Amino acid sequence: MGHSHSHSHSHNHGHNVNKRALRISFFLIASYMIIEVVGGMMTNSLALLSDAGHMLSDAAALGLSYLATTFGERKANKFKTYGYKRIEILAAFINGLTLIGISIYIFWEAYNRFLQPPSIMSSGMFIVSVIGFIVNMLAAFILLKGDTSENLNIRSAFLHVLGDLLGSAGAITASLLIMFFGWNIADPFASVFVAVLIIISACRVTRDATHILMEGAPSNIDVAKVQKTLEALKNVIGVHDLHVWSISSDMPSLSCHIVVKNEQNSQTVLQEAKKVLHEKFDIHHSTIQIDTEDNPCEQSGHCN
């Protein structure tokens, strides 16, 4: 049932890369966020302040993600039998909700500015937003070196930074429009553009985290196909009580009952089942109960 040596080695390497990426990105974003808050207040730019608000959530999100990744290394105990890996999913869920709240606040502020467009110091806004764009590019590049495809926590942190990157681009555009054409209304327009992008990514991350917390089957695993593959094994009569879920975003688990023709085949079938789950579906954590034809378990899971 355990990991192969190469799998655990690559998993640990990826884990360390993720931790380093989160730590460096956190310090980058947190440091620049302070500059952007001051710049936004001095220039009276909502686009900068909304981006700074997003950067504040980024700093919190990255810090939370780093703590979750570090905390997730703690070993399982008799109270937390799976360990603390699911803290990663809780962190992603909180990050998603935070982003939704911030984007709603930006919409409200932008609405007020549409009614009364304020005067904005466009040159200062331009300088601050260009520096912000460079900082976010650097943070995004660092996080891309982590596991953004499989690890939900790294992906949610990356989406935070990506939203910031687009926010800085929006602020640059708005500052140029104000500078050359005097279009002060470009400032709330830019902040609404950012808020829309933020809320889309936030809903996606929140949905994925909720799916895992609800013990949903991983999106990359076809449960019907898993069942058919197990039922196709030699000496297998049937498979029931099949459950596939995720402990964390990159740790799928499975449990099931396999009915075999006779008891002599049980160990062979068990080994074959674990092998096929490992090789075809990348499931390394499985709990399989072997039932015999003459003493099957009921579909409810209660054995005779």
Secondary structure by P-SEA (a helix, b strand, c coil): ccccaaaaaaaaaaaaaaaaaaaaaaaaaaaaaaaaaaaaaaaccaaaaaaaaaaaaaaaaaaaaaaaaaaaaccccccccccccaaaaaaaaaaaaaaaaaaaaaaaaaaaaaabbbbbaaaaaaaaaaaaaaaaaaaaaaaaaccccccaaaaaaaaaaaaaaaaaaaaaaaaaaaacccccaaaaaaaaaaaaaaaaaaaaaaaaaaaaaaccccccccaaaaaaaaaacccccccccbbbbbcccccccccbbbbcccccaaaaaaaaaaaaaaccccccbbbbbbbccccccccccccc
